[in-house]
Amino acid sequence: LLNIVLTEAKSSKVQRGIAGFEFVREKAVEVGDDVLTGICYYHIAKEHFKNQDFEASLTSSNQALDSLSAERSTPYFYETLVHRGQTFLKLGKVQEAQIDLQAAKATKHNHIQ
């Protein structure tokens, strides 16, 4: 289901992508899947960022990190840190961005470093 939404989000308008990720997120919450919930929030944050809604992107990034905090080994946790760092930069919050981008360097996932 998530793959279908990801494919659709790439080929459609931002709001449609957000709605799809929200649908999957709701299902993930229903079954108690925190990792999938966090992944959905991460993709929602990216969609908001593409739409230049940086405050909403920041909110969704924070929700993603909260959901993924128990699974810091997943690459999505570190990808979300990088994304939130980029969002902080867009909001002019350089110090916060530096903290996130430095923390993301701790990952063992080479594609993120």
ROMAR-238925 format. One record per residue (C-alpha): residue in three letters; x, y, z. Coordinates in steps of 0.001 Angstrom, whole numbers. Layout:
// ROMAR-238925
<doro><resn>ALA</resn><east>X</east><north>Y</north><up>Z</up></doro>
...
This chain:
// ROMAR-238925
<doro><resn>LEU</resn><east>0</east><north>0</north><up>0</up></doro>
<doro><resn>LEU</resn><east>2794</east><north>2422</north><up>848</up></doro>
<doro><resn>ASN</resn><east>4513</east><north>1699</north><up>-2472</up></doro>
<doro><resn>ILE</resn><east>1323</east><north>2532</north><up>-4348</up></doro>
<doro><resn>VAL</resn><east>1039</east><north>5849</north><up>-2501</up></doro>
<doro><resn>LEU</resn><east>4716</east><north>6623</north><up>-3141</up></doro>
<doro><resn>THR</resn><east>4286</east><north>6002</north><up>-6858</up></doro>
<doro><resn>GLU</resn><east>1125</east><north>8074</north><up>-6973</up></doro>
<doro><resn>ALA</resn><east>2730</east><north>10934</north><up>-5033</up></doro>
<doro><resn>LYS</resn><east>5519</east><north>11160</north><up>-7591</up></doro>
<doro><resn>SER</resn><east>3046</east><north>11539</north><up>-10437</up></doro>
<doro><resn>SER</resn><east>354</east><north>13729</north><up>-8869</up></doro>
<doro><resn>LYS</resn><east>-204</east><north>16974</north><up>-7044</up></doro>
<doro><resn>VAL</resn><east>1166</east><north>17420</north><up>-3530</up></doro>
<doro><resn>GLN</resn><east>-2170</east><north>17406</north><up>-1694</up></doro>
<doro><resn>ARG</resn><east>-3133</east><north>14085</north><up>-3265</up></doro>
<doro><resn>GLY</resn><east>169</east><north>12598</north><up>-2102</up></doro>
<doro><resn>ILE</resn><east>-371</east><north>13892</north><up>1418</up></doro>
<doro><resn>ALA</resn><east>-3858</east><north>12375</north><up>1539</up></doro>
<doro><resn>GLY</resn><east>-2491</east><north>8999</north><up>488</up></doro>
<doro><resn>PHE</resn><east>243</east><north>9070</north><up>3124</up></doro>
<doro><resn>GLU</resn><east>-2315</east><north>10173</north><up>5740</up></doro>
<doro><resn>PHE</resn><east>-4495</east><north>7184</north><up>4827</up></doro>
<doro><resn>VAL</resn><east>-1592</east><north>4737</north><up>5238</up></doro>
<doro><resn>ARG</resn><east>-527</east><north>6501</north><up>8466</up></doro>
<doro><resn>GLU</resn><east>-4008</east><north>6077</north><up>9933</up></doro>
<doro><resn>LYS</resn><east>-3921</east><north>2347</north><up>9123</up></doro>
<doro><resn>ALA</resn><east>-453</east><north>2067</north><up>10674</up></doro>
<doro><resn>VAL</resn><east>-1703</east><north>3754</north><up>13860</up></doro>
<doro><resn>GLU</resn><east>-4672</east><north>1375</north><up>13979</up></doro>
<doro><resn>VAL</resn><east>-2362</east><north>-1647</north><up>14044</up></doro>
<doro><resn>GLY</resn><east>254</east><north>5</north><up>16284</up></doro>
<doro><resn>ASP</resn><east>3056</east><north>92</north><up>13711</up></doro>
<doro><resn>ASP</resn><east>5170</east><north>3018</north><up>14923</up></doro>
<doro><resn>VAL</resn><east>7825</east><north>2556</north><up>12252</up></doro>
<doro><resn>LEU</resn><east>5329</east><north>2724</north><up>9385</up></doro>
<doro><resn>THR</resn><east>3652</east><north>5674</north><up>11104</up></doro>
<doro><resn>GLY</resn><east>7005</east><north>7454</north><up>11217</up></doro>
<doro><resn>ILE</resn><east>7763</east><north>6625</north><up>7588</up></doro>
<doro><resn>CYS</resn><east>4419</east><north>8121</north><up>6563</up></doro>
<doro><resn>TYR</resn><east>5064</east><north>11286</north><up>8577</up></doro>
<doro><resn>TYR</resn><east>8487</east><north>11534</north><up>6876</up></doro>
<doro><resn>HIS</resn><east>6899</east><north>11378</north><up>3433</up></doro>
<doro><resn>ILE</resn><east>4215</east><north>13871</north><up>4479</up></doro>
<doro><resn>ALA</resn><east>7006</east><north>16210</north><up>5614</up></doro>
<doro><resn>LYS</resn><east>8699</east><north>15863</north><up>2234</up></doro>
<doro><resn>GLU</resn><east>5446</east><north>16656</north><up>418</up></doro>
<doro><resn>HIS</resn><east>4932</east><north>19786</north><up>2544</up></doro>
<doro><resn>PHE</resn><east>8532</east><north>20798</north><up>1824</up></doro>
<doro><resn>LYS</resn><east>7945</east><north>20439</north><up>-1941</up></doro>
<doro><resn>ASN</resn><east>4922</east><north>22690</north><up>-1517</up></doro>
<doro><resn>GLN</resn><east>7125</east><north>25191</north><up>376</up></doro>
<doro><resn>ASP</resn><east>5041</east><north>24796</north><up>3532</up></doro>
<doro><resn>PHE</resn><east>8076</east><north>24611</north><up>5776</up></doro>
<doro><resn>GLU</resn><east>6215</east><north>24939</north><up>9089</up></doro>
<doro><resn>ALA</resn><east>4019</east><north>21951</north><up>8209</up></doro>
<doro><resn>SER</resn><east>7116</east><north>20087</north><up>7043</up></doro>
<doro><resn>LEU</resn><east>8769</east><north>20756</north><up>10389</up></doro>
<doro><resn>THR</resn><east>5700</east><north>19551</north><up>12294</up></doro>
<doro><resn>SER</resn><east>5522</east><north>16330</north><up>10283</up></doro>
<doro><resn>SER</resn><east>9281</east><north>15787</north><up>10663</up></doro>
<doro><resn>ASN</resn><east>8932</east><north>16098</north><up>14439</up></doro>
<doro><resn>GLN</resn><east>6060</east><north>13596</north><up>14396</up></doro>
<doro><resn>ALA</resn><east>8151</east><north>11217</north><up>12290</up></doro>
<doro><resn>LEU</resn><east>11072</east><north>11408</north><up>14697</up></doro>
<doro><resn>ASP</resn><east>8748</east><north>10818</north><up>17659</up></doro>
<doro><resn>SER</resn><east>7311</east><north>7723</north><up>15968</up></doro>
<doro><resn>LEU</resn><east>10736</east><north>6419</north><up>14912</up></doro>
<doro><resn>SER</resn><east>12565</east><north>7199</north><up>18169</up></doro>
<doro><resn>ALA</resn><east>12421</east><north>3588</north><up>19384</up></doro>
<doro><resn>GLU</resn><east>13889</east><north>2379</north><up>16068</up></doro>
<doro><resn>ARG</resn><east>16908</east><north>4620</north><up>15577</up></doro>
<doro><resn>SER</resn><east>18557</east><north>1882</north><up>13546</up></doro>
<doro><resn>THR</resn><east>16205</east><north>2474</north><up>10623</up></doro>
<doro><resn>PRO</resn><east>17540</east><north>4696</north><up>7840</up></doro>
<doro><resn>TYR</resn><east>14279</east><north>6658</north><up>7944</up></doro>
<doro><resn>PHE</resn><east>15195</east><north>8054</north><up>11363</up></doro>
<doro><resn>TYR</resn><east>18390</east><north>9557</north><up>9969</up></doro>
<doro><resn>GLU</resn><east>16802</east><north>10593</north><up>6677</up></doro>
<doro><resn>THR</resn><east>14213</east><north>12467</north><up>8727</up></doro>
<doro><resn>LEU</resn><east>16970</east><north>14189</north><up>10708</up></doro>
<doro><resn>VAL</resn><east>18542</east><north>15349</north><up>7444</up></doro>
<doro><resn>HIS</resn><east>15175</east><north>16468</north><up>6119</up></doro>
<doro><resn>ARG</resn><east>14377</east><north>18365</north><up>9318</up></doro>
<doro><resn>GLY</resn><east>17818</east><north>19978</north><up>9148</up></doro>
<doro><resn>GLN</resn><east>17063</east><north>21153</north><up>5617</up></doro>
<doro><resn>THR</resn><east>13690</east><north>22451</north><up>6788</up></doro>
<doro><resn>PHE</resn><east>15324</east><north>24339</north><up>9648</up></doro>
<doro><resn>LEU</resn><east>17638</east><north>25967</north><up>7102</up></doro>
<doro><resn>LYS</resn><east>14649</east><north>27101</north><up>5020</up></doro>
<doro><resn>LEU</resn><east>13163</east><north>28593</north><up>8192</up></doro>
<doro><resn>GLY</resn><east>16422</east><north>30408</north><up>8971</up></doro>
<doro><resn>LYS</resn><east>17133</east><north>28272</north><up>12052</up></doro>
<doro><resn>VAL</resn><east>20781</east><north>27545</north><up>11358</up></doro>
<doro><resn>GLN</resn><east>21757</east><north>26348</north><up>14838</up></doro>
<doro><resn>GLU</resn><east>18934</east><north>23782</north><up>14943</up></doro>
<doro><resn>ALA</resn><east>19849</east><north>22638</north><up>11427</up></doro>
<doro><resn>GLN</resn><east>23474</east><north>22098</north><up>12429</up></doro>
<doro><resn>ILE</resn><east>22420</east><north>19960</north><up>15402</up></doro>
<doro><resn>ASP</resn><east>20255</east><north>17685</north><up>13227</up></doro>
<doro><resn>LEU</resn><east>22761</east><north>17416</north><up>10401</up></doro>
<doro><resn>GLN</resn><east>25555</east><north>16597</north><up>12857</up></doro>
<doro><resn>ALA</resn><east>23390</east><north>13968</north><up>14580</up></doro>
<doro><resn>ALA</resn><east>22588</east><north>12394</north><up>11199</up></doro>
<doro><resn>LYS</resn><east>26304</east><north>11772</north><up>10663</up></doro>
<doro><resn>ALA</resn><east>26134</east><north>9149</north><up>13430</up></doro>
<doro><resn>THR</resn><east>24281</east><north>6748</north><up>11142</up></doro>
<doro><resn>LYS</resn><east>25816</east><north>3569</north><up>9833</up></doro>
<doro><resn>HIS</resn><east>23815</east><north>3979</north><up>6609</up></doro>
<doro><resn>ASN</resn><east>26363</east><north>5235</north><up>4090</up></doro>
<doro><resn>HIS</resn><east>23839</east><north>6732</north><up>1685</up></doro>
<doro><resn>ILE</resn><east>22822</east><north>9248</north><up>4377</up></doro>
<doro><resn>GLN</resn><east>26265</east><north>10401</north><up>5490</up></doro>
